[in-house]
């Protein structure tokens, strides 16, 4: 079973994407704050894909850099759910595989995750 971590402070966004991927057979964990993110990233949970949105106290660029800083997270697909298109270059430079600008299309999310998680 494939696994995913969703990092986003919005319950609506987290619920939308967790239901989408759980209905496709994925095991999904959700984090809405920095403490949860650190616990998940430093834990033994394997993640085929990580969806990164915004959480209080940090931004997408920092979160992507944090994720890529862990050796066992370098192969996870990292898809950013950006609030603003201006961050695209920065998050891609930090190590993101794909950027979606909110509001995002669920079909694009499926395509992006499938593309990068199956490499």
Secondary structure per residue as TSV (DSSP state, phi and psi in degrees):
chain	resnum	aa	ss	phi	psi
A	1	X	-	360.0	133.8
A	2	X	-	-77.1	152.9
A	3	X	E	-128.5	150.7
A	4	X	E	-141.2	144.2
A	5	X	E	-113.6	127.9
A	6	X	E	-108.8	123.7
A	7	X	E	-113.9	107.9
A	8	X	-	-165.2	138.2
A	9	X	S	-80.0	-9.1
A	10	X	-	-91.5	119.8
A	11	X	H	-64.0	-34.4
A	12	X	H	-63.7	-48.4
A	13	X	H	-63.1	-47.4
A	14	X	H	-59.9	-43.8
A	15	X	H	-65.9	-44.3
A	16	X	H	-56.0	-51.9
A	17	X	H	-75.4	-33.4
A	18	X	H	-67.2	-41.9
A	19	X	H	-64.9	-39.9
A	20	X	H	-58.2	-50.0
A	21	X	H	-80.8	-31.4
A	22	X	H	-63.1	-36.2
A	23	X	T	-67.8	-17.1
A	24	X	T	-97.5	8.3
A	25	X	T	92.3	9.5
A	26	X	-	-82.8	148.2
A	27	X	E	-89.8	121.1
A	28	X	E	-120.6	131.9
A	29	X	E	-113.9	147.6
A	30	X	E	-124.9	137.4
A	31	X	E	-127.1	133.0
A	32	X	-	-114.7	0.3
A	33	X	S	-146.4	164.3
A	34	X	H	-60.8	-39.7
A	35	X	H	-61.3	-44.8
A	36	X	H	-62.8	-42.9
A	37	X	H	-58.9	-49.1
A	38	X	H	-61.7	-40.6
A	39	X	H	-61.4	-45.6
A	40	X	H	-68.2	-43.1
A	41	X	H	-69.8	-30.9
A	42	X	H	-90.8	-6.7
A	43	X	S	-83.3	-174.5
A	44	X	S	-91.2	5.6
A	45	X	-	-69.8	122.8
A	46	X	-	-82.9	140.4
A	47	X	-	-129.0	121.9
A	48	X	S	-73.5	-32.2
A	49	X	E	-143.2	145.9
A	50	X	E	-129.5	120.1
A	51	X	E	-94.9	124.0
A	52	X	E	-114.3	117.7
A	53	X	-	-114.1	-147.9
A	54	X	-	-105.1	140.8
A	55	X	-	-128.8	157.5
A	56	X	T	-61.4	135.1
A	57	X	T	91.4	-1.0
A	58	X	-	-156.0	170.2
A	59	X	-	-123.1	175.9
A	60	X	H	-62.5	-39.1
A	61	X	H	-62.1	-46.1
A	62	X	H	-63.6	-42.6
A	63	X	H	-63.3	-42.4
A	64	X	H	-63.4	-43.9
A	65	X	H	-60.5	-40.5
A	66	X	H	-62.0	-47.5
A	67	X	H	-59.2	-49.4
A	68	X	H	-69.6	-14.6
A	69	X	T	-73.8	-16.6
A	70	X	S	-92.6	123.3
A	71	X	G	-54.2	-42.6
A	72	X	G	-78.0	2.9
A	73	X	G	-110.3	0.3
A	74	X	T	-67.0	-25.8
A	75	X	T	-95.6	-7.2
A	76	X	S	-68.8	138.8
A	77	X	E	-71.3	130.7
A	78	X	E	-117.0	114.3
A	79	X	E	-113.6	123.9
A	80	X	E	-97.6	132.6
A	81	X	E	-100.7	90.2
A	82	X	E	-85.0	142.4
A	83	X	S	-75.0	-33.9
A	84	X	S	-132.7	136.3
A	85	X	G	-64.9	-18.6
A	86	X	G	-64.2	-20.4
A	87	X	G	-84.2	-6.3
A	88	X	H	-52.3	-52.7
A	89	X	H	-61.4	-40.6
A	90	X	H	-66.5	-43.5
A	91	X	H	-71.3	-34.1
A	92	X	H	-66.6	-39.3
A	93	X	H	-64.9	-31.5
A	94	X	H	-76.4	-12.7
A	95	X	T	123.1	5.0
A	96	X	-	-68.0	149.4
A	97	X	S	-90.2	-28.2
A	98	X	E	-155.6	151.7
A	99	X	E	-126.1	130.3
A	100	X	E	-118.7	135.4
A	101	X	E	-95.9	130.6
A	102	X	S	-70.7	144.7
A	103	X	S	-72.9	138.9
A	104	X	-	-106.7	155.9
A	105	X	-	-87.2	129.6
A	106	X	H	-65.3	-29.4
A	107	X	H	-65.3	-40.5
A	108	X	H	-65.9	-38.7
A	109	X	H	-61.7	-45.5
A	110	X	H	-60.5	-45.9
A	111	X	H	-60.4	-48.0
A	112	X	H	-62.5	-45.2
A	113	X	H	-66.0	-46.7
A	114	X	H	-59.7	-43.3
A	115	X	H	-59.7	-48.0
A	116	X	H	-89.5	-27.6
A	117	X	H	-79.6	-16.2
A	118	X	T	-105.7	21.2
A	119	X	-	-81.9	360.0
